[in-house]
Amino acid sequence: MLVRNSLQCTPVALYKMSELLSNLPKFYIGLSLTVITLSFPYIASFYSSIRLSRALSRYPWANKTWDAAAKKHFLESADQIIRDGSELAKGNPFLMNENASPKLVLPPKYVNEIKNEKDLNFAKFIGKEFHSAYPGFDAFSSAINETIFQDAVRTQLAQVLTLTIEPLARETPTTLNKVYGSTPDWKETNLVSGLLKSVARLTSLVFLGENFMDNAEWQEISIMYTVDVFMAAEALNSWPAMSRPIVHWFLPQCRKIRSQVKTAKSLIRPEVERRRADIVAKGGKARRRVLDSVDWFTAAAKGETFDYTNAELSLAMASIHTTTTTLGFTISDLLENPEYIDMLREEIKESYEQDGKWEKSTLFKLKLMDSCIKESMRLHPMAAVNMPRAAVSDITLSDGTFIPRNTNISIGPLPMLDPELFPEPYAYNGRRFLDLRNAAGAENKYQLVTTTSEFTVFGHGTHACPGRFFASNEMKLLLAHMLLYYDWKFPEGQEKANHIIMGTRRGPNPKQKVMFKSREPEIDIEKMPLA
């Protein structure tokens, strides 16, 4: 009662307050108002977090504590924590603590229900996780119009996808020669580093054109920005939320990514202006069926203001490392199971001989390769949970499950490792999806690029990866040339790859070495240029 009365603003109290304020110097009044104004977002955020915490209290925690020991345990054993959470919740949603932030983990039975839910937003999730409001994190920025970006990748790229095969095939031998050269004797190389350089060069050809394919500054940024922006986000996450608007200006990791964005703008803006001038000179209509993303974005923007540099950084981040990771896992699995390599070489030879050149049908015929890559993706998903979303409003699912506004959600444990769906889920079977495709009516369901509620590596539904068709073509062309023109093996004494697991993330070991040497191909698709 005392508290309630003390908060009541009677006319007398208001008069006395105004009298008090009128006697204060204007400087202090202004300072007080400034402090109140600046504090309001944090006060609102504080009360929002209390509301969210109360709404989520109905769900059990897999790992509520987040001290140093708990963080170490999470980094080493996130898979087990997720399994324990699922058992604790008896197959229902549970809470997982990651970076002192609660995430609601939904079991795979909800995949089909949430896949197209408009109030579960992927872009909002990314923006929250990667501090999109701060300079340097521009690839996650709201300045990238999501509609334009999605149209450019989902529609414009799809229209020219077939046209990208010939230039990719033409440049793949040159790319491999630049990265690996010609060597008659066994030579050691870093697996991930070589793949990153190869993928970045070929991706730049399609996304930005030949001028950027061998531009050393852009190649460095397109590879390293993804690594550095994750490190900057982790560094910033270690600070209290209220301090981040100031701290980010001084953290070395954040200064580094701001510098990378500045360099990227200096490289990309002149190219954008050149294209715009070319469009004006040709009547003002953007070209559509062309082979690079500057024109796709221009066509999709339809005159709207659009930050091309941020979009190109987003494309590079979404494509180069994910493609490299998938190829790294695939090559490692093939070296652990070398019986597939000669079978793949024979399939490449037969497919190419039938068409006499690289085209869409040639790549489609590589069904064993398609299966081998998909099996590596199944066995080594890049994250222990996937389909991340942020709830932009309160949502109640069909069984009554309540997802409060501002909740971050993910799907887990992943269905790809469920023994009821995939027998012997932790064993590599390169023919698994080829055999499944051979069943009546299953030809399309088990292709590499197909997403289902049972296979969510590319996501599923509205936010499924729109670039997966391009990535599939690029991976098949690279792998085909790498297997035809080189022999590969682990260093002496090694039989299995030691992949990296860090919390919910996983990837090929960046220090993994492999041995390679040149070989005579079963069919000389393109004469490899000499170094």
N, C-alpha and C positions, 0 to 999 in steps of 0.2 A: 504494500500500500504506500509506503514511504517513497519507494522508487517511482511508482506510477505518478504520485503527486508531484514529485520533483521534476518530472518531465512535462507536466502540463504547462502550456504557454498561455497564461491568463493575460488580459489586456494590460494589467499593471506590470507584469513581468516583461512584456514586450516593450512597454514604455521605458522601463528602467534599463533594458538592454540597449535600446536605441540611444538613450541618454549617455550610457557608458561609452558606446561606440563613437558618438559625436565628440567626446572629449579626448579620444585617442588620436595621435598624429596620423595623418593620411597614409604615411609610409607603412605603419604597422597594420592598418586596416587592409591595405593592398597586399602586404605580405601574407596576412592571415587568409585572405581570399584566395591567393595563389596557392598556398599550401593545401587549403581545403579542395581547390579545383584539381590539383595534381594528385591528391590522395584519393579522390573519388573512385578512379578506376580500380585501385588496389582494394579499397573498402568493398566495392561491388564484387570484385573477384573473390575476396575473402568470404563474403556471405554466399556467393554462388558455390564455392567449394564446400561450405558447410551443408548447403542444401543437397549437393550431389552426394556427399558422404552419407548423409542420413538416408537418402533414397536408395543407395547401394548397400546399405547395412543388412538387407535381407539376404545377400549372397555370401557364401562362405569364402574365406581367404585361403589361397594356396600358400602364400608367403607374405603375411601382413607386415612383418618387421623389415626395415631397410637400414640397418646399421652396416658397419664395415664387413662384419662376418657374413651377414645375410647377402650383401652385394656380391661377395666373393663366391658364396654358394650358388647364387643365381647365375653368375657368369660361367661357372663350371658345370652346373647341373640343371639348367632351365628345362630341358626335356623331361627330367624326372619330376620337377616341380609341377609341370603342366599335367603329367600323368596322375600325380598325387591329387592335384586339384580336381581333376575329372572324376577320380574315384570318390573323393570326399563329397563332391556334389552329386554323385550317383548319376553321371551322364547329363547333368543340367549345368547351367551357367555358373561360373565361379569368378572370383576376383584374383588378379595376378598383379603383384607389385613390381614395377619395372621403372628404375630411375626415380623412385619415391613417388610414382604416379600410378594410380589404380587403373587397370584395364579390365573390362568385363570380357571374359573369354567364353564364347558360345560354342557348344559342340557342333560337329558337322551336320547334325540333323536339321539345323536352321539355315543351311546354305541357300537352299532354293527360296526360302521365305525372305531373306534379306538381300538377295543378289541384285534386285532392282528397286529396293526401297529408297525413294528420293530423299528421305530425311536422314539417311545414313550416308554421309558425304566423305569421299576419299580425300578431296582437295583440302577440306577443313582439317581433317586429321593430319595431313602432311604439314599444313601451315602451322598447326599447334606444336607438332613434334619438332619442327625445324625452324622455329623462330622467324617466320617469313616476313615479319614487320621490320627486321633489322637489316641494315645494309650488309652486303656480303652473302646473305642467304637468298639472293635474288632469284635463283632458280625455283624457289618455292613461293615466290612473291605473288600477291593478288594482282600485281600489275600484268601478270600473264592471264589474259582473258581465257578462261577455261573452255568456253564455247568455241572460240577461234582455234585454240590449240587442239582440241579434240577433233574438230572438223578437218584441220590440216592433216593430222595423222590418220584418223579413222577413214576419212573420205578421200582427200587429195592423194595421200600415199597409196591407198588401195587402188585408185584409178591408174596409177603408173607402176604398180608393183611388178608386173610382167616386164616392163621396160627396164627395170633396175637389174635384171638378171645378167644381161649381156655385158654391161660395163663392170659389174662386180666380177664376173667370170674373167673378163679381160685383164683386170687389175690384180686378181688374186695371185697369179704366178709372180708378177713383179713385186707384190707386197711380201710374199714369202721369201723371195730372193733378197730383198732389202733386210729382212729380219734374220733369216737363217743362212742365206747364201748357199753355195754348193760345196760339199765336203765329202770326199771319198772315205774318210775315216770317222770313227765315232767321236762326237764332240759334245760337250756338256753345255746346257743352257738352262735358264730359269723358265719354267713352264708358264707361269702367270704373266711375267714380264713380256715374253715373246708374243703371247696371245693378245695381251693388251695393245701392243703396238700394231699388230696385224688388224685387229678389229677396229681400232681407232682410225686407221688409215682408210679402210674400206667404208666405214660409216661416214667419214668426212666427205668421201667422194659423192655419196648419194645425198647427204644432208646439206652440204655447202658448196660442192663442186670441186673441180680439179685444183683450183688455186689453193684450197685449204688442205688438200690431201697430203701435201708435203710441206706445209707451213709449220715450221718447228715450234713457234710460239703457241699456235692453236692446238697442235698435237699434245703439247705439254699440258695445257690448260684442260683440254677435253678429257685427258686421263686423270690428272691430279685433282681437279676441282671436286670430284665426287669424294675422293679420299679425304681431302682437307676439310670439306664442309661437314662431313660426319664427325671428324675430330673436333671441329669448332663447336658443333652442337653438343658434343659430350662435355667439352670444357665449360660451356655456358650452363649446361644442366647441373653442374656441380655447385653452382652459386644459387642462393635463394632467389625466388622469382622476382621479388621486389627490387633486387639489386641489378637485375640483368639489363634494364634499359640504359644503365650507366656503365656497368662492367664490360659490356660487349665492345665498347669503344677502345678498351685498353688491353683486352686479351690478345696475345700474339697470334693465336689461331684465327681469331676473327679479323685481325688486321690483314692476315695473309689472304683470306678469301676475298676481302674487299679489294685488295690489289689485283687478284686474278680477274675479278669482274671488271675492273677498270681496264685491264689489258684486253679482255674479251670485247669490250665495247669499242675500243680503238681499232680492233681488227674487223669486227662485223659491221659496224655502222657505215663505213665507206662502201662496203659491198652492197648493203641494203640501198644506200642512196644511188649507187650505180644502176641497180636493178630498177629502182623507181623511175629514174631518168629514162631508162630503156623502155619501160612500159609507156611512159608519157609520149616518147618519140614514136611508138607504134600504135598510137590511138587511145591510150589510157586504159586498156583492158588487160588485166593480169592474165598471164599464161597459166593454163591449168595442167595439161598433160606434159609436164616437164620434170626433170630429174633432180630437183633439189628443193629443200624446205623453205628457202626464202620466198620462192614463187608460190609455194603451197600456202604459206602464212599470208602472203599478200592477197591471194585469191580468197582465202577464208575470211580475212578481215573486212573486205568489201568497203575499204575507206576508213574503217575505225582506227583509232590510235592503238598501237600494239607495240610492246617492247620485244623486238626481235632478239636482242642479245640474251635476255632472260630465257626466252623460249628455246634458243639454241643450246644454252647451258642445260636446260631441262631435258632436251632431247639427248644430249650427250650423256647426261647422268643416268637417264632411264635406259639407255641402250648399250653403251660400251661395256660397263662393268658387269651387267647382268648376262650379256652374251658371252663375255670372257669367262665368267664363273661357270656357266653351263658347259662351255667347251672344255674348261679345265677339269671339271668333274667327269665329263665324257671320256676324255683322253686318259685320265687316270684309271677309270673303270676298264677301258680297253687294254691298258697295259697290265692290269691285274687279271684280265680275262683275254689273253692274246689270241685265243682260238677264233674270235670274231673278226680279227683284222683282215685275214685273207678272204674271208667271206664278203666283207665289205668291199674290198678291192675288186673282187669279181663282179659284184653288183654294180659298182661304178662303171666298170668296163662295159658290161652288157647294156646298161642304161644309155651310156653315151654313144655306143655303136648304133643303137636303134635310131637315135635322133640326129647324130652327126654334129650336134652343137648343144650348148647349154640353153635350155629353155624351160618353161614351167613344167611341161610333161616329163622332161628328163629328171628334174628334182622330185617330182611326184613318184617316179618309179623307184626311187631310193627308199624302199619301204623298210628294209632291215636297218638302214642308217637312221631313219625316222624313229624306229622302235628303240634303237640303242640310245639315242639322245633323250627320248622321253623317259626311258628307264632310269637314266642317270638323274634326270630331274625329279623323278618319283623317289628315288633312293636318297637323294641329297637335296631336299628343298632348301632354298636359301634362307628361310626363316622357319622357326618352330611353330609359329602361328602366322596366319595370313588373312587376306581380305580385310585389312584394317579400315575402319570407318570412324567418323565422329558423328554423334547424334546431334542434329541441329534443332530437334524438338523432342518432346516426350513421345515414346513409341511403346505401344503394347502389342506384342506378337499374338498369334492365333491361340496359343495355349495359355495366355495370360502373363507371359514373361514381360516384365516392365524394363524398358531401357530409358533412363532419365536423360533429359537434355544435357549436352556437354560431356556425355560418357564416351570414352574411347573404347571401341570393341574390336575383337579379332576372332577368327575361327581357330579352334584347337581342341584336342590333339588333331593333327592333320589326317585326313582320310587316306592319303597315299600310303601310309604305313600301317593301315588296318589289315590284319591277317584275314579277316572275313571277306575283304574286297580283293586283296592281293596276297595269295598264298606265299609263304616264305618271304615276308616283306623286306627283310634285311639282307636278302641275297640278290646279287645282280643277275638278271636274266635278260640278255639283250634281245631275245626273241619274244619277250612277254607280250608286248603290244602288237607285234606282227601276228602272233598266233591269235590274239583276241580279234584283230581286224579280219581274220580269215573266216570268222563265224558269220553265219547268214545274218544280214542286216546290220552288221557292226563295222562296216568299212570306214565310215566317217567318225564314229564315236571315239575311236582309239588312235586317231592321227595326232601327231605332235602338237598341232595348233588348236586342237579341239579342247574346249573347257567343259567340264561337267561338275556335278556336285561331288564326284568321287576324285576328281583331279583338279586341284585349285591352285597349282603353281602359278599360272598366268592370271589368277583371280577367276571370277565367274560373274556373268551378268553385265550390268551397265558399265562397271568399272574394270572389266577384263582388259588386259594389256592390248591396246590397239596396234602395237608394233610387232606383235608376235609373228605375223606372217612374213614380214621383212626379215626378222631375226632368224627364222627358220631357214629361209633361203641363204642368208649369209653364212650361217653355221654349216650348212650342208656343202656349200661351195668351198669353204675353208677346209673342212675336214676331208673332203674328197681329194683336194690337191695335197694336203699334208700326208695322207696315207699313200697316195700314188707315188709321190716324188721323194718321200723320206721313210726310212725305218726309224722306229722309236722304241725305247726301253727305259726302265728305271736304272739308276746308277748301280754299280756292282753291290750285291748284298741286300738290296731293297726289293721287296716283293709287293708291298702295299703302300699306298699314299697315306700320309698323316694329315688329314684335313683339319681346318681350324673351326672350333666351336667356341663362340663367345656370347653367352646369354642366349637370346633367341636367334642370333645370326650364325650362319655357317658359310664357309667358302673354302676353296682349295688353298693349301698352305702357300703363302706368297714366297716362301723360301724353297719350295719344292724344285729340285733339279731333275732334268730328264736328259737322256742321251739321244742323239740323232745322227744320221748320216744319209747322204744322197743315195738314191737307188734308181734302177731302170724301171719305169712304170710299165704296167701291163698294156696300157694304151697311152700314147703320148698325146694327151688332149691338147695341150699347148706346149710348144717347145719352151722350157723354162729358160729365161734369159740368164746369161752368165754374169757372175758378179764382176 
